[in-house]
Amino acid sequence: MKALIAGAGIGGLAAGIALRQAGLEVKLFERSREMREIGAGLMIWPNGTRALQALGVEVRTMTIDRLFFCNWHGRHLMEPPLRAIAKRYGSDVSVVHRADLQSALVRSLGREVLNLGAEVTGFEEAGAQVVLKLRDGSADAGDLLIGADGLRSVVRRQLLADGDPVYLGATIWRGMVSSEGLAIKPGHGFNWIGRGSEFLAFHLADRRIYWAGVTKEPRGERPGPAGNKQDVLDRFGRWAEDIPALIAATEPGAILRNDMYDRPPARRWSGGRVTLAGDAAHPMTPNQGQGACQALEDAVALGESLHRAPDLATAFELYEKRRMHRANRAVAMSRQASRGVHIENALLCALRDGLASAAPPRLLLRMLDGTLAAEPVQT
């Protein structure tokens, strides 16, 4: 059985590994001409760690020992019980550079199945096969197609016909900087929350710090005349002192800016010989740190479903039963968290911060159960 996979990001690569474990031949198509990821750190929660273990993928991460939520002045609001989380769900919370995770997935999968510079333009089903069409006019046929081609998935657009992603009214700036001379300790993570904005920072395993700042901005706004770095300083320069220090130490070329989008949860991911995975199935805001973890879980569930089911339709049905509610829940929780950050009214911000400070650890753990606990396998 031959599986075609559109997209060689985290979700596509992981799906390739899982499907090959299930005994399928796999072939990935990626529009970029080289495998390169820059400027982003990813949180790996225990559910993501379990998925990586199931895939047999090893990657170097930085464990987060303490995670502090503060207001924009630096006043402490809350600290999630990370030790209790590790005990309850089986592993620590950690951070990895996206490029390191991508490289680990490529090593496990093998470059021989990657087709770079291959932009997918659509597909058609032809009897017992599905044909993938490429920009250069060529095509390839297989028994099934996995659309893992991201937020603006070509496969999803044709399969679900549900339009464009939804702009969330916010922009995210991301940067990477050497930790030398900066006050944030290894193993510590911070999330500062202000009025309509937030800023976070984490150590990576290579003595660098990944940071990101989110503010409400018009869609498609261009950088000011002084560039992204000055734009970020203009918005966060008066925040707690660690923040302007991080920004000032970052090289301008290491700062990226992207508008933030997601989609309402879909009612189905599959049709005929085609299904979706990762951001193509359930794009979400980064507020819960679950984007990569959910994509990894998709891959494991899809591979196991194809291995267990007697036919493709049953496999896709098992896959959706196992993953759709859980992934869509993560989408909803991420959007809800994003809305909390986007509050600008001073009184409502004070109420938000007060509720965060008063939240008991046991309540936080119960809220995480639906996302971090091991998935039940559908029968």
C-alpha positions as CSV (number, residue, x, y, z in Angstrom):
1,M,0.0,0.0,0.0
2,K,1.4,3.4,-1.0
3,A,0.7,6.6,0.9
4,L,1.3,10.0,-0.6
5,I,1.9,12.8,2.0
6,A,1.5,16.5,1.0
7,G,3.8,18.5,3.3
8,A,7.1,17.7,5.1
9,G,6.6,19.8,8.2
10,I,6.4,18.2,11.7
11,G,3.0,16.6,10.9
12,G,3.9,15.2,7.5
13,L,7.3,13.8,8.6
14,A,5.8,12.2,11.7
15,A,3.0,10.7,9.6
16,G,5.6,9.3,7.2
17,I,7.3,7.5,10.0
18,A,4.1,6.2,11.5
19,L,2.7,4.9,8.2
20,R,6.0,3.2,7.4
21,Q,5.8,1.5,10.8
22,A,2.4,0.3,9.8
23,G,3.9,-1.4,6.7
24,L,3.1,1.2,4.1
25,E,5.3,2.7,1.4
26,V,5.4,6.5,1.8
27,K,6.3,9.4,-0.4
28,L,6.4,13.0,0.8
29,F,6.0,16.1,-1.3
30,E,7.2,19.5,-0.1
31,R,7.1,22.7,-2.0
32,S,10.3,24.2,-0.3
33,R,13.5,23.3,-2.1
34,E,15.4,22.7,1.2
35,M,14.5,21.5,4.6
36,R,15.1,24.6,6.7
37,E,13.3,25.9,9.8
38,I,14.4,29.0,11.7
39,G,13.3,31.2,14.5
40,A,10.8,29.0,16.5
41,G,10.8,27.0,19.7
42,L,8.2,24.4,20.4
43,M,6.8,23.1,23.7
44,I,6.7,19.4,24.1
45,W,4.2,18.4,26.7
46,P,3.9,14.8,27.9
47,N,1.4,13.8,25.2
48,G,4.0,14.9,22.6
49,T,6.7,13.0,24.4
50,R,4.6,9.8,24.3
51,A,4.0,10.3,20.6
52,L,7.8,10.7,19.9
53,Q,8.5,7.6,21.9
54,A,5.9,5.7,19.9
55,L,7.5,6.9,16.7
56,G,11.0,5.9,17.9
57,V,12.3,9.5,17.5
58,E,14.9,10.9,19.8
59,V,15.6,14.6,20.0
60,R,17.5,16.8,22.4
61,T,15.2,19.0,24.4
62,M,15.5,21.4,27.4
63,T,13.3,20.5,30.4
64,I,11.3,23.3,31.9
65,D,11.8,23.0,35.7
66,R,9.7,26.1,36.5
67,L,7.2,28.1,34.5
68,F,6.3,31.6,35.7
69,F,3.2,33.5,34.7
70,C,3.6,37.2,35.4
71,N,1.9,40.5,34.6
72,W,3.7,42.9,32.3
73,H,5.4,44.6,35.2
74,G,6.9,41.3,36.3
75,R,4.5,40.6,39.3
76,H,4.1,36.9,39.8
77,L,0.6,35.6,39.0
78,M,0.9,31.8,39.0
79,E,3.3,28.8,38.6
80,P,1.9,25.6,37.1
81,P,2.8,22.5,39.1
82,L,5.3,21.0,36.6
83,R,6.5,18.3,38.9
84,A,2.9,17.2,39.5
85,I,2.3,17.3,35.7
86,A,5.3,15.1,35.1
87,K,4.2,12.6,37.7
88,R,0.6,12.6,36.5
89,Y,1.3,12.3,32.8
90,G,4.6,10.4,32.7
91,S,7.2,12.9,31.5
92,D,8.5,16.5,31.9
93,V,7.4,19.5,30.0
94,S,10.2,20.6,27.6
95,V,11.2,22.9,24.8
96,V,12.9,22.1,21.5
97,H,13.9,24.2,18.5
98,R,11.7,23.4,15.5
99,A,14.7,22.8,13.3
100,D,16.1,20.2,15.8
101,L,12.8,18.3,15.9
102,Q,12.5,18.5,12.1
103,S,16.0,17.1,11.7
104,A,15.3,14.3,14.1
105,L,12.2,13.3,12.2
106,V,14.0,13.5,8.9
107,R,16.8,11.2,10.2
108,S,14.2,8.7,11.4
109,L,12.2,8.8,8.1
110,G,15.1,9.0,5.7
111,R,15.6,11.6,3.0
112,E,15.1,9.2,0.1
113,V,11.3,9.5,0.5
114,L,11.3,13.3,0.4
115,N,10.5,15.1,-2.8
116,L,11.6,18.8,-2.4
117,G,10.5,21.6,-4.6
118,A,7.3,19.6,-5.3
119,E,4.3,22.0,-4.9
120,V,1.0,20.3,-4.6
121,T,-1.9,21.9,-6.6
122,G,-4.6,19.3,-6.1
123,F,-5.7,15.7,-6.3
124,E,-8.3,13.5,-7.9
125,E,-9.5,10.0,-7.1
126,A,-9.3,7.4,-9.9
127,G,-10.8,4.1,-9.0
128,A,-8.6,2.4,-6.4
129,Q,-6.0,5.2,-6.4
130,V,-5.7,8.9,-5.7
131,V,-3.6,11.0,-8.0
132,L,-1.6,13.9,-6.6
133,K,-1.0,16.8,-9.0
134,L,2.1,19.0,-8.8
135,R,2.8,22.6,-10.0
136,D,5.3,21.4,-12.6
137,G,2.6,19.4,-14.4
138,S,3.7,16.0,-13.1
139,A,1.6,13.7,-11.0
140,D,2.0,10.7,-8.7
141,A,-0.5,8.0,-7.7
142,G,-1.0,6.1,-4.5
143,D,-3.6,4.2,-2.4
144,L,-4.2,7.1,0.0
145,L,-3.3,10.8,0.5
146,I,-2.5,12.6,3.7
147,G,-2.9,16.3,3.6
148,A,-0.3,17.6,6.0
149,D,0.4,20.8,4.1
150,G,-0.2,23.3,6.9
151,L,-2.5,26.2,7.7
152,R,-3.3,27.0,4.0
153,S,-3.6,23.4,3.0
154,V,-4.3,22.8,-0.7
155,V,-5.6,19.4,0.1
156,R,-8.0,20.7,2.7
157,R,-9.3,23.4,0.4
158,Q,-10.3,20.8,-2.1
159,L,-11.5,18.2,0.4
160,L,-13.6,20.4,2.7
161,A,-14.1,23.5,0.6
162,D,-14.3,25.5,3.8
163,G,-12.5,28.7,2.7
164,D,-9.5,30.5,4.2
165,P,-8.1,30.5,7.7
166,V,-9.4,33.1,10.2
167,Y,-7.3,36.1,11.1
168,L,-7.2,36.4,14.9
169,G,-6.4,40.1,15.0
170,A,-2.9,39.6,16.4
171,T,0.7,39.4,15.2
172,I,3.5,37.3,16.7
173,W,7.2,38.3,16.7
174,R,9.7,35.5,17.3
175,G,13.3,35.7,18.1
176,M,16.3,33.6,19.1
177,V,19.3,34.9,21.1
178,S,22.4,33.6,22.9
179,S,21.7,33.3,26.6
180,E,25.1,34.7,27.5
181,G,24.7,37.7,29.8
182,L,21.0,37.4,30.1
183,A,19.3,36.9,33.5
184,I,16.8,34.1,32.7
185,K,18.1,30.9,34.2
186,P,18.3,27.6,32.3
187,G,15.2,25.5,33.0
188,H,13.1,28.5,33.7
189,G,10.3,29.7,31.4
190,F,8.3,32.9,31.6
191,N,5.0,34.1,30.2
192,W,4.3,37.8,30.8
193,I,0.7,39.0,30.1
194,G,-0.3,42.6,29.5
195,R,-3.2,44.5,28.0
196,G,-3.9,42.9,24.7
197,S,-0.4,41.4,24.5
198,E,1.9,38.8,25.9
199,F,5.6,37.9,25.8
200,L,7.2,34.6,26.6
201,A,10.8,33.3,26.8
202,F,12.3,29.8,27.3
203,H,15.8,28.4,27.3
204,L,16.7,25.9,24.5
205,A,19.2,23.1,24.8
206,D,21.9,24.9,22.9
207,R,22.4,27.9,25.2
208,R,20.0,30.1,23.3
209,I,16.7,31.6,24.4
210,Y,13.6,31.5,22.3
211,W,11.2,34.4,22.8
212,A,8.0,35.5,21.3
213,G,5.8,38.6,21.6
214,V,2.1,38.8,20.6
215,T,0.2,42.1,20.1
216,K,-3.1,43.1,18.5
217,E,-2.3,44.5,15.0
218,P,-4.0,45.1,11.6
219,R,-3.7,42.1,9.3
220,G,-0.8,42.3,6.9
221,E,0.9,45.3,8.5
222,R,4.4,45.9,7.2
223,P,7.4,46.6,9.5
224,G,8.2,50.2,10.3
225,P,11.1,52.0,8.7
226,A,13.5,50.8,11.5
227,G,12.5,47.2,11.0
228,N,11.0,44.4,13.2
229,K,13.4,44.9,16.1
230,Q,12.4,48.5,16.7
231,D,8.8,47.6,16.3
232,V,9.1,45.0,19.1
233,L,11.0,47.4,21.3
234,D,8.3,50.0,20.7
235,R,5.7,47.6,22.0
236,F,7.6,45.8,24.8
237,G,10.4,48.2,25.8
238,R,8.6,49.3,29.0
239,W,7.7,45.8,30.1
240,A,9.6,43.9,32.9
241,E,13.3,44.4,32.5
242,D,14.2,41.0,31.2
243,I,12.0,41.6,28.1
244,P,13.7,44.7,26.6
245,A,17.1,43.1,27.4
246,L,16.2,40.0,25.4
247,I,15.0,42.0,22.4
248,A,18.0,44.4,22.5
249,A,20.4,41.4,22.5
250,T,18.7,39.8,19.4
251,E,20.2,40.3,16.0
252,P,17.6,42.0,13.7
253,G,17.8,39.2,11.2
254,A,16.9,36.7,13.8
255,I,13.5,38.3,14.4
256,L,10.5,37.0,12.4
257,R,7.0,38.4,12.2
258,N,3.8,36.5,11.3
259,D,0.1,37.2,11.6
260,M,-1.9,34.7,13.6
261,Y,-4.6,32.5,12.2
262,D,-6.6,29.4,13.0
263,R,-9.8,27.7,11.8
264,P,-13.0,26.7,13.5
265,P,-13.0,23.0,14.4
266,A,-13.9,20.8,11.4
267,R,-16.6,18.1,11.6
268,R,-14.7,15.8,9.4
269,W,-11.1,15.4,8.1
270,S,-11.5,12.5,5.6
271,G,-13.2,11.7,2.4
272,G,-12.6,8.8,0.0
273,R,-8.9,8.0,0.0
274,V,-7.9,11.4,1.5
275,T,-7.5,12.6,5.1
276,L,-5.8,15.5,6.9
277,A,-3.3,15.8,9.7
278,G,-1.5,18.5,11.7
279,D,-2.2,22.1,10.9
280,A,-4.1,21.1,7.8
281,A,-6.7,19.4,10.1
282,H,-6.7,21.6,13.2
283,P,-4.6,24.8,13.0
284,M,-4.5,26.5,16.4
285,T,-3.0,29.5,18.1
286,P,0.3,28.9,20.0
287,N,-1.2,29.8,23.4
288,Q,-1.4,26.3,24.7
289,G,1.9,25.1,23.2
290,Q,0.0,22.1,21.6
291,G,0.5,22.6,17.8
292,A,3.4,20.2,17.4
293,C,2.1,17.8,20.1
294,Q,-1.2,17.4,18.4
295,A,0.4,16.8,15.0
296,L,2.6,14.1,16.5
297,E,-0.5,12.4,18.1
298,D,-2.2,12.5,14.7
299,A,0.6,10.6,13.2
300,V,0.7,7.9,15.8
301,A,-3.1,7.5,15.7
302,L,-3.2,7.4,11.9
303,G,-0.5,4.8,11.7
304,E,-2.1,2.5,14.3
305,S,-5.5,2.9,12.6
306,L,-4.2,1.9,9.2
307,H,-2.4,-1.1,10.8
308,R,-5.5,-2.3,12.6
309,A,-8.3,-1.7,10.2
310,P,-9.4,-4.1,7.5
311,D,-9.9,-1.3,4.9
312,L,-9.2,2.4,4.3
313,A,-12.7,3.7,5.2
314,T,-12.6,1.9,8.6
315,A,-9.1,3.2,9.2
316,F,-10.0,6.8,8.6
317,E,-13.1,6.4,10.8
318,L,-11.0,5.0,13.6
319,Y,-8.5,7.8,13.2
320,E,-11.2,10.5,13.4
321,K,-12.9,8.9,16.4
322,R,-9.6,8.8,18.2
323,R,-8.3,12.2,17.3
324,M,-11.0,14.7,16.3
325,H,-12.5,15.5,19.7
326,R,-9.2,15.8,21.4
327,A,-7.6,17.9,18.7
328,N,-10.6,20.2,18.3
329,R,-10.6,20.6,22.1
330,A,-7.0,21.9,21.9
331,V,-8.1,24.3,19.1
332,A,-10.9,25.7,21.3
333,M,-8.7,26.0,24.4
334,S,-6.0,27.7,22.5
335,R,-8.4,30.2,21.0
336,Q,-9.9,30.8,24.5
337,A,-6.5,31.5,25.9
338,S,-5.7,33.8,23.0
339,R,-8.9,35.8,23.8
340,G,-7.8,36.1,27.4
341,V,-4.5,37.6,26.3
342,H,-6.3,40.0,23.9
343,I,-8.3,41.7,26.7
344,E,-7.4,45.4,26.7
345,N,-9.8,46.8,29.3
346,A,-7.9,47.5,32.5
347,L,-10.6,46.2,34.9
348,L,-11.0,43.0,32.9
349,C,-7.3,42.5,32.8
350,A,-7.1,42.9,36.6
351,L,-9.9,40.3,36.9
352,R,-8.1,37.9,34.5
353,D,-4.9,38.2,36.5
354,G,-6.7,37.8,39.8
355,L,-8.4,34.6,38.6
356,A,-5.0,33.2,37.4
357,S,-3.4,33.9,40.7
358,A,-6.3,32.2,42.6
359,A,-6.5,29.1,40.5
360,P,-5.7,26.0,42.6
361,P,-3.1,23.5,41.2
362,R,-5.6,20.6,41.3
363,L,-8.0,22.6,39.0
364,L,-5.2,23.2,36.5
365,L,-4.4,19.4,36.5
366,R,-8.0,18.5,35.9
367,M,-8.2,21.0,33.0
368,L,-5.1,19.4,31.5
369,D,-6.4,15.8,31.6
370,G,-8.3,16.1,28.4
371,T,-5.2,17.1,26.5
372,L,-2.3,15.4,28.3
373,A,-3.7,12.1,29.5
374,A,-3.0,9.0,27.4
375,E,-5.5,8.7,24.5
376,P,-8.0,5.8,24.7
377,V,-7.7,3.6,21.6
378,Q,-10.9,3.3,19.7
379,T,-12.2,-0.2,18.9
